Amino acid sequence: MSHHLSEFIRSLYKTKDFIPLHAPTFGDQEKSNVLDTIETTFVSSVGKYVDEFEREIERFTESPKAVATVNGTAALHTALYMAGVKQGDLVITQALTFVATCNAIHHMGAAPVFVDASRETLGLCPVALESFLEYNAKLDGERCIHKESRQVIRAAVPMHTFGHAVHLDEIQRICKKWHITLVEDAAESLGSYYKGKHTGTIGEFAALSFNGNKIITTGGGGMVLCASDVDGRCTKHITTTAKVPHPYEFYHDEPGFNYRMPNLNAALGCAQMQRLPLFLEQKRQLANDYRAFFKGSNYEFVDEPNHSHSNFWLNAVLCEDKGARNALLEEQNSAGIMCRPIWQLMHKLPMFAECLRGDLEVSEDIEARLVNIPSSPICR
Ligand SMILES: *Cc1c(COP(=O)(O)O)cnc(C)c1O
C-alpha cells in the first residue's frame, strides 16, 4: 500500500526528485514587487505595500480591520495583548497545536490550559471545553475564575488545524457564557470558511501566518484580524512602537511592540494574494485526489468537517495505530517523499509540562496516528 502511495504521489507531482511537504511558488508579479521595493529604497517601515496587503486581506476575509506583523507568533502575541490577557492569567487552548500558540500565551505572562481536540475537526472540542469549565471554573461577576488556583481564565484560543475550521458557533456560545474572550489561531486557515464566514472573523481577534510553509508566504509575516475598527486602530498603534503620529516629533504613549511587517515582505504578500484563489483551487483538487486514493484503504483521509470549507493547507491521513504510522513515515521519507507526524502534544514539552489540562484522550489518539502528506499546490 505505502509503495503504491509513493508511486501515486510521484505521479501527482511528476518528479523523481525529493518531494517536500509544502513549498511556496512565485511568479513574475512577486519578482517585480520585491524589485520595486529595492529600486525605490522602501524596503522597511515606509512604503505602500503594507497598507495594500492589509486592505487585500480585509477584502478577502471580510474582516473589519487587519494589521500586518513580522510573523504569526507576533500576531498571536498582539492579539492576546489586545484581548486583555494579564500576567498570571490562564488561557485555554489545545494540546494538539504548533508550539507558537503556547509561546504567545507564555510571552503575555499567562499560562496555557490544555483542553481536548474534537475528532472531527482536530481542533478545540466544544464539549470538552464546556465540561472543563463546568467542572473547574466559576463566574465572579464578569470574570471567569479557575476555582482551585483562583486565576482568571481570560481567553480561549482554538486553532484551525491544517485549515479545518473548529466548531466556532458552539465555542463562541461557551466563551460568551463564561465571559472568556475568543481569539482564533487562524495561522493555518487563510481561505478556510466556517458556515460561509472566513475563519478568524468570528472571534474578537485572530492571527494569520505567512511563514514560508503556509498557503501564501511573505517570507516571514503575520496578520492580526480585529472585529472592530477601534480595536484595529489600537492594534496598529501597539504594533508600531505606540508612536503618536507627528511629522517629526517622537512621542510614544505606552510600551509598544516593534512588530510592523516590513514593506519588502508585504510586497511579496500582495503578489501572493493575487494567486491565492488559484492555490485554493489546486489544493482542493489535490485533496480530492488523495480522498479517492485512500478510499477503502487502511488509511483514513482527514476530510473537511461538514461546517467547514477548508483550504486543505496540509493533507493528512490517520493510520490504524502508532506502528503503522511509524512504518508509513519511514517508508515515505526514505523514498524521498516528505511525510511528517503531527506535533508532540504541548503538555509533553518541558516548559508546558506543569500546565493545567483536561482529559486529552482524543488528542493522544490523533498524535499517535496522524501523518501529513505532501500538499504543495500542483499546477496542472
Ligand atoms: C505557523 C503557525 C503559527 C505562526 O507561526 P510563525 O512562524 O510565527 O508565523 C502559529 N500557530 C500555528 C498553529 C501555526 O501553524
Ligand as a Chemical Component Dictionary entry (heavy atoms), coordinates in Angstrom:
data_LIG
# 
_chem_comp.id                   LIG 
_chem_comp.type                 NON-POLYMER 
_chem_comp.pdbx_formal_charge   0 
_chem_comp.three_letter_code    LIG 
# 
loop_
_chem_comp_atom.comp_id 
_chem_comp_atom.atom_id 
_chem_comp_atom.alt_atom_id 
_chem_comp_atom.type_symbol 
_chem_comp_atom.charge 
_chem_comp_atom.model_Cartn_x 
_chem_comp_atom.model_Cartn_y 
_chem_comp_atom.model_Cartn_z 
_chem_comp_atom.pdbx_ordinal 
LIG C1 C1 C 0 2.529  28.773 11.585 1  
LIG C2 C2 C 0 1.761  28.843 12.837 2  
LIG C3 C3 C 0 1.841  29.949 13.712 3  
LIG C4 C4 C 0 2.677  31.152 13.489 4  
LIG O1 O1 O 0 3.933  30.881 13.088 5  
LIG P1 P1 P 0 5.010  31.962 12.613 6  
LIG O2 O2 O 0 6.103  31.064 12.125 7  
LIG O3 O3 O 0 5.383  32.762 13.795 8  
LIG O4 O4 O 0 4.434  32.792 11.513 9  
LIG C5 C5 C 0 1.040  29.943 14.845 10 
LIG N1 N1 N 0 0.224  28.927 15.122 11 
LIG C6 C6 C 0 0.104  27.864 14.311 12 
LIG C7 C7 C 0 -0.852 26.784 14.660 13 
LIG C8 C8 C 0 0.883  27.769 13.150 14 
LIG O5 O5 O 0 0.769  26.693 12.360 15 
# 
loop_
_chem_comp_bond.comp_id 
_chem_comp_bond.atom_id_1 
_chem_comp_bond.atom_id_2 
_chem_comp_bond.value_order 
_chem_comp_bond.pdbx_ordinal 
LIG C1 C2 SING 1  
LIG C2 C3 SING 2  
LIG C2 C8 DOUB 3  
LIG C3 C4 SING 4  
LIG C3 C5 DOUB 5  
LIG C4 O1 SING 6  
LIG O1 P1 SING 7  
LIG P1 O2 DOUB 8  
LIG P1 O3 SING 9  
LIG P1 O4 SING 10 
LIG C5 N1 SING 11 
LIG N1 C6 DOUB 12 
LIG C6 C7 SING 13 
LIG C6 C8 SING 14 
LIG C8 O5 SING 15 
# 
